[in-house]
Amino acid sequence: MAGETDLNKLLGSMKPKLNFGDYVFCVVEDIAKINQADIISTFREKEGITIIISKELADQLKLQYTFTAAWITLTIHSSLEAVGLTAAFATALASEGISCNVVAAFYHDHIFINKTEAERAMEILNKFSK
């Protein structure tokens, strides 16, 4: 099933969902020691493997992090070939002083923003569908 590519449809129907919990980005050398089911996302860089996990798990594993995030999922099935979606919501958030870290997966876009900005970010994102 192909995802949506029309920017107007994407913006009008993205229906952001604020996921429960606090999330952090950590760098590890070996993810074998972490239960794969507990990892939200991974990305391998030359400096190490970045993982996104719950803050609670990071604390249990004594992993270092510098940023506590809220996780917002855009529930529309966006195509990986869609043009302009990330730019549109990132610009809207940036205009209000909110930084966002985006993970594009096969079905949805996921936005990690400072935990303290979660409610305000949801208000901004919800304006697209009005």
C-alpha positions in Angstrom: 0.0 0.0 0.0 1.5 3.3 -1.1 1.6 6.3 1.2 0.1 9.7 0.5 2.2 12.1 -1.5 -0.1 15.1 -1.9 1.2 17.8 0.5 -2.3 19.4 1.1 -3.8 16.0 2.0 -0.8 15.2 4.2 -1.0 18.4 6.2 -4.8 18.4 6.5 -5.0 14.8 7.6 -1.7 14.2 9.5 -3.6 13.9 12.9 -0.6 14.1 15.3 -0.7 11.8 18.3 1.3 12.5 21.4 2.8 9.2 22.7 2.9 8.5 26.4 6.3 8.8 28.1 9.7 10.4 28.0 12.3 9.4 25.4 16.0 9.9 25.0 18.7 9.6 22.4 21.8 7.6 23.6 24.9 6.4 21.8 26.0 2.9 22.4 28.8 0.7 21.0 26.9 -2.6 21.2 23.1 -2.9 21.1 23.3 -6.6 21.7 23.0 -5.9 25.4 19.7 -4.1 25.0 16.4 -5.9 24.3 15.5 -5.0 20.7 11.8 -4.8 21.6 12.7 -1.9 23.9 14.4 0.2 21.2 12.2 2.7 19.4 14.8 3.5 16.7 18.5 3.0 15.8 20.9 4.6 13.5 24.5 3.6 12.9 27.1 6.4 12.6 30.8 6.2 12.5 31.0 7.5 16.1 28.6 4.8 17.4 25.0 3.6 17.3 22.3 6.1 18.2 19.3 4.6 19.9 16.0 6.1 20.9 14.6 4.5 24.0 12.5 5.4 27.0 14.1 7.6 29.6 13.2 5.0 32.2 15.2 2.3 30.4 18.1 4.6 29.8 18.2 5.4 33.5 18.0 1.7 34.4 20.9 0.9 32.0 22.9 3.9 33.2 23.1 5.3 29.7 24.0 9.0 29.2 21.7 11.4 27.4 21.4 15.2 27.2 17.9 15.7 25.9 14.5 14.4 27.1 11.9 14.3 24.4 8.2 13.9 23.8 7.3 11.7 20.9 4.7 12.8 18.4 3.5 10.5 15.6 1.8 11.8 12.5 -0.8 9.1 12.0 -1.3 9.6 8.3 0.5 7.1 6.1 2.9 9.4 4.3 5.0 8.2 1.4 8.8 8.3 1.7 8.7 10.2 -1.6 6.4 12.9 -0.3 7.8 16.4 -0.8 7.4 19.2 1.7 5.8 17.6 4.7 8.9 17.7 7.0 9.7 21.2 5.8 6.1 22.4 6.5 5.8 21.1 10.1 9.5 21.9 11.0 9.1 25.5 9.8 5.9 25.9 11.8 7.5 24.6 14.9 10.7 26.6 14.3 8.7 29.8 13.9 7.6 29.2 17.5 11.1 28.4 18.8 10.6 24.6 18.9 13.3 22.3 17.8 12.3 19.0 16.3 14.1 15.8 15.5 12.4 13.8 12.8 12.4 10.0 12.1 10.7 9.0 8.9 9.6 5.4 9.0 7.8 3.4 6.3 4.2 4.3 7.4 4.6 7.5 9.6 6.7 10.4 10.5 7.8 10.7 14.1 8.8 13.9 15.7 10.8 14.2 18.9 10.6 17.6 20.6 11.7 18.9 24.0 9.4 17.4 26.6 8.5 20.8 27.9 7.2 21.9 24.5 4.9 18.9 23.9 1.5 20.6 24.4 2.5 23.7 22.5 3.9 21.6 19.6 0.6 19.6 19.5 -1.4 22.8 19.2 0.8 24.0 16.3 0.6 20.7 14.5 -3.1 20.5 14.9 -3.6 23.9 13.2 -2.7 22.2 9.9 -6.0 20.2 9.9 -8.3 23.1 10.7 
